[in-house]
């Protein structure tokens, strides 16, 4: 296993909450509203949001716009890039050299400070984790899935990645090296899986449909042609 740790920055935007700015709600709170129990993450987000607004560091409108942008992210954004890279060797080179610029070529706006593409090969499988929090390429994939932010995944993906992948249904042979990449506030990763066999006649859109969100963090393999 090749683990590549990186320093984390506590000032990064986790972008969690209910996705709404309640400052201008035109209805009075109800008993039902009061009875809603916040999770620890939601309570922390709301407290941090209030503190940042109170200190004039950011406005509620800026937070709302950033959350809306994150919610527009889709696995298909990264899937489009990967499918094009499978078909176009020159684009693939550009994507590996400068992922943000490659995204811009397709009209995809990215907010991450730096994006790096990790190419899977017959000898190497890449998996992405954020060991301290939930750093994730949100502008390409939207909000991270529950497993990605769980303590179990964040700790076990580093210690026993082969077993974790097996639990996802991805059985990596012992002859293949598994490289674990630790995301941080400034650096996020995109995994480019290997193109499945039997896809030579498929279009870019058809290829993109084979690539799930979990493929892009290394926890799944592309679907087989004609598969479910």
N, C-alpha and C positions, 0 to 999 in steps of 0.2 A: 504494500500500500504506500502510495506517495502522497502524504498529507502536506498541503501548502497553506499554513496559517497566515493570517493577516491581522494587523491591529484594527480594533473597532473604535468608532467615534460615537460617543453617547449623544452627539448633537444631531444624529440623522433622523429623517422623517419616517416613522413607522406607518403613518397614514391609517390608523385604526380608529373606528368609531362607528356611528350609525349613518354617516354619509349625509347628514342634514345640519343646517345651521338653525338653531331654535331661537335665536335672539328676537326674531320677528314673528313668532307664532301668534296667530290671532285667536287662539282658544285658550281658555284657562285650564291649568292642570286639573286632572280628575283624580279620584281616588285610585282608579286603575293605573294611571300614570305613576302615581306615588308608589304603588306596590311592585313595580318592575325592579327586579334585583339586577344590578350591573355586575358583570364579571370583573375580576381584578384588572384585566387588561383595559376594559372599557372605562373603568373608574380612573385608572392611571392616565389614559388618553385625555379624558375630560379635564382632569386636574391640570395636566401639562398644557393643554390648549388654553385654559383660562389664564394660567400664569403667563404664557407667551403673549397673549392679547393684552393683559393688564400691564405688562412691562413695555408694550409698544414694539416688541420684536417682530411680530407678524399680526396681520389683521384677520378677523373672522372670514372676510371675503377671500383672502389669499388661501386660507386653509380649505375653504369650501371648494375653490377652483382646483386646488391640487388634488383633493379627494375625488372630484369629478373626473379629472384627467386619469387618475389611477384606475378608476372604475371602468374607463373606456378601454383599458388594456385588455388584450385577449391573447390566448396561446396562438391564435392564428396569425398574430403579428410576427412572432418568431418563426412560426411554421412557414409563412410566406418566404422569409429570408432563407431558411434552410432548404426549402424545395427549390428555390432559384439557384442556390449554391450547388445542389446536386446536379442541376442541368447545365450550369454555366461555370466552368472551371475558373474563369477570370473573376467572376463575381465571388466565388468561393475564396479565392486568394485575397480579394479586397475585404471580405467579411472577416477573415482571420486576422488580417493586418490592422483593420480599423472598423470594428463592429458598428460604432455609432455612425460613421460615414456611410457604411453599407446600408444601414437602416434609413438614413436620409435619402439615399438613392431611390428608395421605394416609397418615399413620402411619409415615413414613420418617424414621428417625433419622439425623442428619448430625453429623459430628465436625469438619468444617472450620470455621475461625474465621469465614470469610465465603465465601458462594457468590454468584456473579453470573450471571444468564442473559443471553446475547447472542442477539438475534433476527436471523436471516437475513431479508433482504428482496430484492426484485428488483434493488435497486441495491447491495447490500452482502452479502458473504459473510464470515463469521467463521471463523477458525482459531485453535486454542489450542496453545501450546507452553510448555515450561519450559526456558529456554535454559541454565540452570546445572545442573539435576539432573533430578528427575522429579516435581515437584509436580503433583497430579492429584486429581480429586474421587473419592477411593476409596470413600467411603461410598455413592456413587451408582453407581459403575462398577467397583468392585473394583480389582484390581491393573492398572497400566497395561500396554498391549501392548508388545512388544519394540521396535517401531518408535518409540514415543513417547519411550523412554529412550535411543535411539541417538544418538550424536554427530552423525551425518549429518542426522537430522531436526531436532535441536535447533538446528543452525547454519543449515541450508538453508531451514527453514520461515520464518525471518526474512528471509533474503537474497532468496530466489526462491520465494515461496509459490505463485505461479501454476503454476510448473513442478512443484513438489512435488505439488500437488493433481492435476495432469495425470497424474503417475506413479501416483497412486491411482485413476485413472480418472475424475476429476472435472475436467471441462473448463469453467473459468469464463470467460465472455466478457470481452473487454477493457473493455467498457462497465461491468462490475460491479467495484466497489471491493472489494479484499480487505483485511480488517483482521486483523492478527496480534496476539494477546493473550498476554502473557508471565505465566504463573502464578507464584506464590511461596508461601511457607510459610503466609501468612495469607489469601491470596486465590486461590480456584479458580474456574474458569469452566465453564458449561454452555452449549453451543450449541443453540438451538432452530431446527431446520431449517424450511424452508417446507413446508407441507402439500402433498403431491402432488395433481395434478389427478385427477379421477375417483374421489375417496374420500368423496363426500358421504354415501353410504349406509352407510359402514363404522362399526362400533362402536368404542368406546374400545380394547378389547382388540385388535381387528383393526388399528387404527391403530398401536398400540404395537408390534405385530409388524413393522411396516415400518421401525422405527427401530433401527439397529444401534449398537453401542458407538462405532464410528468416526464416526457422524453427530454424536455429542454433543461431539466435539472438532473437528468441521468438516472431517474428512478423507473423508467419504462423504456421499452424498445418500440420502434415504429410498428404499426399494424402491418400484417402481411397483406398483399394484394388480394382483394376479394374476401378478406376476413371481416369479422365483426368489430 
